[in-house]
Amino acid sequence: MATVNFSVPDQVKQDFNRTFRDENKSAVLARLMRQAVDERRRQRRRALAVDALLRLRGRARRAGNELIRRERRMGRA
């Protein structure tokens, strides 16, 4: 197991200690760090997915006005 040393504002430390008074603080910090890592990975995956969608959109054929009108008429029938 690794030891980690972080500096945090005194108020944050006091709030943390008060909030998690009856819990294993090492376990709480490990869980919070895992959540932060997972969230960052999700953000990166979302950004890659958005980029991929935008690339696909850029290659998509443009629909002209006539095609849109025809599709609307067919959808109403």
Secondary structure, DSSP 8 states (H G I E B T S, - for coil): ---------HHHHHHHHHHTTTS-HHHHHHHHHHHHHHHHHHHHHHHHHHHHHHHHHHHS----HHHHHHHHHHHH-
